Amino acid sequence: MSSEEIVVEKSEGIATITLNRPDRLNSVTQKMINEDLPRIWSDLEHDKKVRCIIFTGAGERSFCSGMDVKEAASSPTWGKQPVQPRKQMITSRQAGVTKPVIAAVNGICAGGGQMFVSDCDIAIASTSATFFNPGVSIGQLAVYAPITWSKYVSFQSLMRMMLVGSAERLSAQQAKELGIITEVVPAAGLITRSRELAEMIAANSPTAVRQVKKILWDCLDRNLADSFTNGQAIMRAYMGHPDSIEGPKAFAEKRKPNWSEEQS
């Protein structure tokens, strides 16, 4: 499943996806967008042994700088095809991945690379991480990440990042204050901390985790009343699931729960 440009590792229920183009700031190519990433997300979604996914970039300079600008400049068809909303399968959310995804942001997070953060479930960053969107500086439009972030990030701060382009960068701490990431850690401990979080998540009921993720993502597209209605419907459907019985039983018996392999 791995390729030279994207490395996938699986260990003890946790999968790690690493963009492996450090010499190109982990930018993404057309092949990665159209073939590699959709295939990888599908494989991990259907692998019942995988309970949590970490997404990061190789090296310390960059998490992902977005599209490969040199490739785009040399290809007359790069980005010319009309794109339907939610039809891309570049990120976990676009691909319909129901398992939790943690973004471990190391270095530059720019342009289209920001989609991997806006579409993950938990994002943490190293102290060296920086966030900016160069779109308008190179005559491009930033669409997907800023629209998603507009649901929970300061509007003027978001607008400022999109309008100033390459001229200004947010530090990891500033990104945390805006709610783009949840934690800032030393660069050397980024993957270790990401795995600690993944292990916490993987210890929980995989089915309950997937349902909670669905409820919260769905509420970004709904008003409060509809969110409650949808959440209650999902909860009613989950009631009686083996994990909903096993969890309280294990707690009462002071033991670790034996979660169901079913992940419906």
N, C-alpha and C positions, 0 to 999 in steps of 0.2 A: 504493500500500500504506500510506503514511503517513496519519495523520489529524491533526486539530488537537491531540488529546490524546496521541498517540504519534507521534513522528517517527522515521523509519527512513532511514538514509543508508548507501550502499554505495560503497566506494572501494578499489580494488586488493586485492580479495579479503577485505576486512574490512567487516562490517556493524555499524553502531552504532544501537542502539535507545535512544531517549530518552523517558522519561515526561515529558510536557510540560504539567504542571498546577502550576507553581511557586506560584501563588496559593493552591492547595489542598494544598501540601506534597507534590505528586506522588502524592496518594492515588489509588486505583483505583476506578472505578465499575463497576456491573453490566455495562454495555455493553463496557467494556474487558476485563472478565473473561470474558464469554460470547462476545464476537465478535472484538474487535480483537486481543488477544494470541494466541488460538489461530490466527487467520489469519496473523499476522505470523510466528510460530514455524514454521508449515507452509511458508510461502513461503521463508524463509531455509534451512530444512532441504533443500528441493528445488532450491535455486539452486546449481548446481555451481560457480559462480564464487566463492561465499562459503566461505571456509575458517575464519574465526573471527568471533565475535560479541562485541561490547561492549554491556553493559547499564548504563544510568545514568539519572540524573534531571536535569531542567533546573534551572538556578540553583545557588546555593550553600547554600541553607537546608536542602534535603531531597533525599535519594535516593528514598525512598518511605516514607510514613507508614502504609501499609496501606490498609484500606478507607476509603472516603469516609464518615466517621461521620455527617455531615449528611444524606447521601443515605440511609444506613441508618436513621436516626431517622425519616425521612419516608416510608419505604417499608415497609409491613407485611409484604411478602414477602421483603425482603432477608435472605438467609441462611437462610430457612426450609426450602428444599428440601434433602432428604437428600443428602449428598455421599459418594460411594463413594471409598475410598482409591485414589489414582493415576488417578482418572478425570477430575480437573480438568486443564485445559490452560493454566494461568496461567503457569507457569514453564517453563523449557527442559526440565527433567527430566520434569515432568509431561507435556509435549508430545512426549517421546521424541526430542528433538533430539540428534543424535549428534556434532555439531560442537562444538568447545570454546567455552565462554562465559565471559567475564570480567566480573565485576561491579565497576564503578567507583563506590564509595560516597562520595557527597558530602553531608555534612550528616546529617540525621535518617534513621535506618534503624529503623523501628518496626513492631510488629504484623505484619500480613500481608506487609508489605514485606520482612520478613526472609526470606521464602521465596525471593525472588530471589537472596539471598546463599547460603542453605543449599543451593540447587539449582544454583548455578553451579559451574564447575570451578576457577576461580581468582578470589579476591576481593582487591581492594586498596582502600584508603580514604584520603581526605584527612585532614589533621590536625584538621579541624573536624568530622569525622564522629562521631556518637554512636549508641549502640545501646541500645535498651530495648524492652520489650514491655508496652504498657499494657492488655493484655487483661483481667486481673482487676480493674483499676481502673475499667473501664467495663462490667463484668459479662459479659465475653466469655472464650472459651477459646482459648489458643494451643496449636495441635496440630502442624501440619506441620513448621515450622522447628525447634522444639525436639526433636522426635523424630529428625529427621535429624541435628541437631547432637549429640545424645546419643551418637552413635557415635564421636565424636572430640573433643568439648569436655568440659572438666572438669564432672562431674555436679553438684557443689554450686554451682559458679559459674553453671551453666545454670539450676538450680533457683532460685537467688537472683534472677536476672534475671526469671524468670517469676512468682515470688511477690510481689516488691516492686512490680511494675507500673510506674506512671509516677513513682514516688518516687525512682528512682535510675537513672542513665545510665552506661553504659560509655563510656570514651573510645576513640578509635581505637587507641591504644597498648595499652589493656587488652584490646580485642578481638583484637589481634594476639597477645598473650601467651597467650590462650585458644585460638588456632588458628581463630578465626572468619574472620579475614583474614590475608593473607600479607605485606602491606607497607603502610607509612604514608608518604604523600608530601605535599608542600605542595599546597594546593587548586589553585593555578594550574597545576600540572604533572600533575594527576590524569589527564586524558584523554590527554595526551602520553605518559605512562608506560604507560597502558593500551594505547595503540596500539603502543608499542614491544614490549610483551609479545605482542600479537596478531600483529605482524609476525614475531617469532621463531617463533611457533607455525605461522603460515601458510607459512613457508619449509620446513617439514618435510613428509614424506609425508602427504597428507590421509587416506589409508586407514589407515596405521599409527597416526596420531593418534586416529582414531575408534575403532580397536580397543583401544588402550591406555585410552582413556576408558571404554569399555564394561567392560573387565576390572576397573578400579578401582572404578567405581560398583557393579558387581555384587557385589564383595567385601563391601560394607557390609551386604548382605542374606544373607551366607553365613558359615559357619564357616571356619577356616583351611584345613582339608583340602578342603572343597568349592570354596574359592576357587582353590586350586592346580589342582584337576581342571578347573574351568571355564576358567581362564587358559591351561592347556596345550592344551585343546581349541580355543580361539580361535587360539592360536599355530600349531597344526598346520594349521588351516584357512587361515591366512594364508600359510604357507610356499609358495613358488612364485609368489606374487603378483608382478607386474612390478616393483613398488617394492622388494621384498625383494632383487631382483637388481640393479636400477639403483643403489640406495644404495651398496653396497660397490664397484660398478664405478666410480661417479663419484668416490668417495673415493680409489680407487687411481689414477685418472686425474687427480686434483687439479682437478676441475671441479665446477660446481654440478649437482646431479642434475636430470633431467627426469622429474618425477613423472607417474605415470599419471593421466589424468582420471577413471578409474574410482574410485569411492568406496564400494565394497561392504563 
